[in-house]
Amino acid sequence: MEAISMCYRYSVPGPDQLVNRFSAVFLEEVPFKRQYHASSFDLPKLPVITNEQPTKIQLFTWGLIPFWVKDAKTAEEVRLKTMNARAESIFEKPSFRQAAERRRGRTTPTIYG
């Protein structure tokens, strides 16, 4: 049986490092600082560069809320079940398929764990 590694923690560089490394700017003034041990279960806001705005750094909350979720209660329940996607099945799973096909982005971690 093959071991599957999932990432629920990572380290994120500070704003100045992100701006210099990706030649991008934060979309708005944000109180963001370097994070050494970000945990997905804390639902942190983390920097992402999207395909729609590749020169802007935006803060997103970790987790996916699929397009078919219509209320806040269901959104919170589903978010905890969609923390990570497996690369080999991301285009097959209804929860991830549409987002993976249309809404791509670059996360900016320095360490996954």
Order of alpha helices (4+ residues) and beta strands (2+ residues): beta-alpha-beta-beta-beta-beta-alpha-alpha-beta-beta
